[in-house]
Amino acid sequence: MVDSVDGAAFMQETADRVDALLTASSAGGAMARDRAEELVRLVVDLYGAGLARLLDLLYEQGRLDDAVLDAMAGDPLVAGLLLVHGLHPNDTQTRVRGALDSVRPYLASHGGDVELVEVTDAGVVKLQLTGSCDGCPSSATTLELAVEGAVRDAAPEITEIEVLAAPKAAGVIPIASLRVRTAGADAPARSGDWQAVPDATALVQGRAEARVVGGVAVVVCAVGQELYAFRDRCGSCGASLAGAALHRRAGAGAGAAVLRCPACGAHFDVPRAGVGLDSPDDRLEPLPLLMRDGGVDVAVPVGA
């Protein structure tokens, strides 16, 4: 059996395997490839018709209430199948809004936010990003990995994401546009992806815990109910931050946390995206982090 946590991964693995088999069938010539593709289409159509009939039966029996629809939409595997067959209970705009809500806590940790302007009939998602992320070296990563990844997973049918320009004074993250296309030959290469943090349940409150995520050294800081991730590299001396204790800044609230480099003693404000407190030129390199499906995921750029 596949549980709800592994559902999305199971779908992706299955899709990848089907694609590999179709590619392999090309070795038998164009006719073999066409037959393989037709077989896949027939199976998909059959299951799609079965799912549609199942929903009809639930509705006819008075069992297709809001609670059942919410459970379906919240299960990665079921939601993915419903999307494939055009049966998802939530429209594109609702799913995009939910995706943006999932990344809003991370953007808020940088003093930023994102708003959905509209979803056009052509499938273009128009966003407005605001806040104080201006000048943050991870702004592009935040956009491409946090926003793009969440929106694309929730609404694979969209054709493009457009980030609307805004006056500099408004504090909009300084990037003109971000294009996203659905999977296909013309899809742009991803610059990174979400990776699970190993032993996330063992993270220690008030410390910078070191982990290797996707081959990259990362430190995860637990501050109250919030988690923050950074490259494991001091913004001042370049040393590892593993094991560093977090301290509350004098006069600051309970959610404030300052990380002190164990090598050089430099101080960094964790909730404010790792900005240096001793020198404005020194800062940590934050990474997008999400708590979902009972685990912790960090977006690691390719080539980092």
C-alpha positions as CSV (number, residue, x, y, z in Angstrom):
1,M,0.0,0.0,0.0
2,V,1.1,3.6,-0.6
3,D,0.4,6.1,2.2
4,S,-0.5,9.7,1.7
5,V,3.1,10.9,2.5
6,D,4.7,8.8,-0.2
7,G,1.8,9.3,-2.7
8,A,3.4,12.2,-4.6
9,A,6.8,10.4,-4.8
10,F,5.1,7.2,-6.0
11,M,3.3,9.1,-8.8
12,Q,6.5,10.7,-9.9
13,E,8.4,7.4,-9.8
14,T,5.7,5.7,-11.8
15,A,5.6,8.5,-14.4
16,D,9.3,8.4,-14.8
17,R,9.3,4.6,-15.2
18,V,6.5,4.8,-17.8
19,D,8.4,7.5,-19.7
20,A,11.6,5.3,-19.6
21,L,9.7,2.3,-21.0
22,L,8.2,4.4,-23.8
23,T,11.6,5.6,-24.7
24,A,13.0,2.1,-24.7
25,S,10.2,1.0,-26.9
26,S,11.5,3.4,-29.6
27,A,14.3,0.9,-30.1
28,G,11.7,-1.3,-31.9
29,G,10.9,1.4,-34.4
30,A,8.2,4.1,-34.7
31,M,5.4,1.5,-34.9
32,A,6.4,-0.1,-31.6
33,R,6.6,3.3,-30.0
34,D,3.1,4.2,-31.3
35,R,1.6,1.0,-30.0
36,A,3.2,1.5,-26.6
37,E,1.8,5.0,-26.4
38,E,-1.7,3.8,-27.4
39,L,-1.6,1.2,-24.7
40,V,-0.7,3.8,-22.1
41,R,-3.5,6.1,-23.3
42,L,-6.1,3.2,-23.2
43,V,-5.1,2.3,-19.6
44,V,-5.2,6.0,-18.5
45,D,-8.6,6.5,-20.2
46,L,-10.0,3.4,-18.5
47,Y,-8.9,4.4,-15.0
48,G,-10.1,8.0,-15.7
49,A,-13.6,6.7,-16.6
50,G,-13.6,4.5,-13.5
51,L,-12.7,7.4,-11.3
52,A,-15.3,9.6,-12.8
53,R,-18.0,6.9,-12.3
54,L,-16.8,6.4,-8.7
55,L,-17.3,10.1,-8.0
56,D,-20.8,9.9,-9.6
57,L,-21.7,7.0,-7.3
58,L,-20.5,8.8,-4.2
59,Y,-22.5,11.9,-5.2
60,E,-25.6,9.8,-5.9
61,Q,-25.4,8.2,-2.5
62,G,-25.0,11.6,-0.8
63,R,-21.5,10.7,0.4
64,L,-19.5,13.3,-1.7
65,D,-19.6,16.0,0.9
66,D,-17.1,18.8,1.6
67,A,-15.2,16.6,4.1
68,V,-14.7,13.8,1.5
69,L,-13.7,16.4,-1.2
70,D,-11.2,18.0,1.2
71,A,-9.7,14.6,2.0
72,M,-9.3,13.8,-1.7
73,A,-7.7,17.2,-2.4
74,G,-5.4,16.8,0.5
75,D,-4.0,13.4,-0.4
76,P,-1.0,13.7,-2.9
77,L,-1.7,10.5,-4.7
78,V,-5.5,10.9,-5.1
79,A,-5.2,14.6,-5.9
80,G,-2.6,13.8,-8.6
81,L,-4.8,11.2,-10.2
82,L,-7.8,13.6,-10.1
83,L,-5.7,16.3,-11.8
84,V,-4.6,13.9,-14.5
85,H,-8.2,13.2,-15.4
86,G,-9.6,16.7,-14.9
87,L,-11.6,15.6,-11.9
88,H,-10.0,17.7,-9.1
89,P,-12.6,19.3,-6.9
90,N,-10.7,22.6,-6.6
91,D,-10.2,24.9,-9.6
92,T,-6.8,26.2,-10.7
93,Q,-7.1,29.5,-8.8
94,T,-7.9,27.7,-5.5
95,R,-5.0,25.3,-5.9
96,V,-2.6,28.1,-6.7
97,R,-3.7,30.1,-3.7
98,G,-3.1,27.0,-1.5
99,A,0.3,26.6,-3.0
100,L,1.2,30.2,-2.3
101,D,0.0,29.8,1.3
102,S,2.4,26.9,1.7
103,V,5.4,29.0,0.9
104,R,4.2,32.2,2.5
105,P,5.8,31.3,5.9
106,Y,9.3,31.1,4.3
107,L,8.8,34.4,2.4
108,A,7.6,36.0,5.6
109,S,10.9,34.9,7.3
110,H,12.6,37.2,4.8
111,G,10.1,40.0,5.4
112,G,8.4,39.3,2.0
113,D,5.0,38.1,0.8
114,V,3.3,37.0,-2.4
115,E,-0.1,37.7,-3.8
116,L,-2.1,36.1,-6.6
117,V,-3.2,38.8,-9.1
118,E,-5.0,36.5,-11.5
119,V,-5.1,33.3,-13.4
120,T,-5.9,34.0,-17.0
121,D,-8.0,31.8,-19.4
122,A,-4.7,31.0,-21.2
123,G,-3.3,29.5,-18.0
124,V,-0.9,32.3,-17.1
125,V,-0.5,32.8,-13.3
126,K,0.2,36.5,-12.4
127,L,1.9,37.1,-9.1
128,Q,3.0,40.2,-7.1
129,L,5.8,39.8,-4.7
130,T,6.3,42.4,-2.0
131,G,8.4,42.9,1.1
132,S,11.9,43.6,2.2
133,C,13.8,40.9,0.3
134,D,15.5,43.5,-1.9
135,G,19.2,42.8,-1.8
136,C,18.9,39.3,-0.4
137,P,21.3,37.0,-2.4
138,S,18.8,34.2,-2.3
139,S,15.9,36.2,-3.9
140,A,16.2,34.4,-7.2
141,T,16.4,31.0,-5.5
142,T,13.4,31.9,-3.3
143,L,11.3,32.6,-6.4
144,E,12.4,29.7,-8.6
145,L,12.3,27.0,-5.9
146,A,9.8,28.0,-3.4
147,V,7.1,29.8,-5.5
148,E,7.6,28.0,-8.8
149,G,7.9,24.5,-7.3
150,A,4.8,24.9,-5.1
151,V,2.6,26.4,-7.9
152,R,3.7,23.9,-10.5
153,D,3.0,20.9,-8.2
154,A,-0.4,22.2,-7.3
155,A,-1.5,23.3,-10.8
156,P,0.5,21.4,-13.5
157,E,-1.9,22.6,-16.2
158,I,-0.6,26.3,-16.0
159,T,1.4,27.5,-18.9
160,E,3.4,30.4,-17.4
161,I,4.1,32.3,-14.2
162,E,4.4,36.1,-14.6
163,V,5.8,38.2,-11.8
164,L,4.5,41.7,-12.1
165,A,6.9,44.6,-11.8
166,A,6.4,47.1,-9.0
167,P,8.2,50.4,-8.0
168,K,11.5,49.9,-6.3
169,A,10.3,51.8,-3.2
170,A,7.6,49.1,-2.7
171,G,10.3,46.6,-1.7
172,V,9.5,44.1,-4.4
173,I,12.0,41.3,-4.8
174,P,14.1,42.5,-7.7
175,I,13.4,40.1,-10.5
176,A,11.4,40.9,-13.6
177,S,9.7,37.7,-14.5
178,L,9.7,33.9,-13.9
179,R,8.5,31.7,-16.7
180,V,7.2,28.2,-15.9
181,R,6.1,25.8,-18.6
182,T,4.4,22.4,-18.1
183,A,6.5,19.3,-18.6
184,G,7.6,18.9,-22.2
185,A,10.5,19.3,-24.6
186,D,10.4,23.1,-24.1
187,A,10.4,23.1,-20.3
188,P,13.3,25.0,-18.8
189,A,15.8,23.2,-16.6
190,R,15.2,23.4,-12.9
191,S,17.9,25.1,-10.9
192,G,17.2,23.0,-7.9
193,D,14.6,20.9,-6.1
194,W,13.2,20.1,-2.7
195,Q,15.2,17.6,-0.6
196,A,14.2,15.9,2.7
197,V,16.2,16.9,5.7
198,P,17.7,13.7,7.3
199,D,16.7,13.0,10.9
200,A,14.5,16.0,11.0
201,T,12.8,14.8,14.2
202,A,16.2,14.9,16.0
203,L,16.6,18.7,15.5
204,V,17.6,20.3,18.8
205,Q,15.8,23.5,19.9
206,G,18.1,26.5,20.2
207,R,21.0,25.0,18.2
208,A,22.2,25.0,14.6
209,E,22.1,21.4,13.6
210,A,24.2,20.3,10.7
211,R,22.8,18.1,7.9
212,V,23.8,17.0,4.4
213,V,20.9,17.7,2.1
214,G,21.1,16.8,-1.5
215,G,24.9,16.7,-1.2
216,V,25.1,20.2,0.3
217,A,26.1,21.0,3.9
218,V,23.2,22.7,5.6
219,V,22.4,24.0,9.1
220,V,18.9,24.0,10.3
221,C,18.0,26.3,13.2
222,A,14.9,25.6,15.5
223,V,13.5,28.8,16.9
224,G,10.3,28.1,18.8
225,Q,7.9,26.5,16.4
226,E,9.8,27.8,13.3
227,L,12.7,26.2,11.4
228,Y,15.2,28.1,9.3
229,A,17.8,26.6,6.9
230,F,21.1,28.1,5.7
231,R,24.2,26.9,3.9
232,D,26.7,25.6,6.5
233,R,29.1,28.5,6.0
234,C,29.8,31.5,8.1
235,G,29.1,34.7,6.2
236,S,32.2,36.3,7.8
237,C,35.0,33.6,8.0
238,G,33.5,30.8,5.9
239,A,33.7,28.2,8.7
240,S,31.1,25.6,9.6
241,L,28.2,26.7,11.9
242,A,27.4,23.2,13.1
243,G,26.6,23.0,16.8
244,A,26.4,26.8,17.3
245,A,24.0,27.9,20.0
246,L,21.2,30.4,19.3
247,H,20.8,33.4,21.7
248,R,18.0,35.9,22.1
249,R,19.0,39.4,21.1
250,A,18.9,41.9,24.1
251,G,15.5,43.5,24.3
252,A,14.1,41.3,21.5
253,G,11.0,39.1,21.7
254,A,10.8,35.4,22.2
255,G,11.0,34.6,18.5
256,A,14.2,36.5,18.0
257,A,17.4,34.4,17.6
258,V,21.0,35.3,17.0
259,L,23.5,32.7,15.8
260,R,27.1,33.2,16.8
261,C,29.8,31.6,14.6
262,P,31.9,29.2,16.8
263,A,35.0,30.0,14.8
264,C,35.1,33.9,14.5
265,G,32.3,35.0,16.8
266,A,30.3,36.8,14.1
267,H,26.6,37.3,14.9
268,F,23.7,36.7,12.5
269,D,20.0,37.3,12.8
270,V,18.3,34.0,12.1
271,P,14.7,35.0,11.5
272,R,15.8,38.0,9.4
273,A,17.3,35.7,6.7
274,G,20.7,35.5,8.4
275,V,21.6,39.2,8.1
276,G,24.9,40.1,9.8
277,L,24.7,42.1,13.0
278,D,28.4,43.0,13.2
279,S,28.8,44.0,9.5
280,P,26.0,44.7,7.0
281,D,28.2,43.1,4.3
282,D,28.2,39.7,6.1
283,R,25.2,37.4,5.9
284,L,24.3,33.8,5.9
285,E,22.9,32.2,2.8
286,P,19.3,31.1,3.5
287,L,17.6,28.2,1.8
288,P,13.8,27.8,1.3
289,L,12.4,25.4,3.9
290,L,9.0,23.9,4.3
291,M,7.5,21.7,6.9
292,R,5.0,19.4,5.1
293,D,3.8,15.8,5.1
294,G,5.3,15.2,8.5
295,G,8.8,16.1,7.5
296,V,11.1,18.9,6.6
297,D,12.2,19.8,3.1
298,V,14.9,22.2,2.0
299,A,15.3,23.6,-1.5
300,V,19.0,23.1,-2.6
301,P,20.2,24.8,-5.8
302,V,21.8,22.6,-8.4
303,G,25.5,23.1,-8.4
304,A,25.6,24.5,-4.9
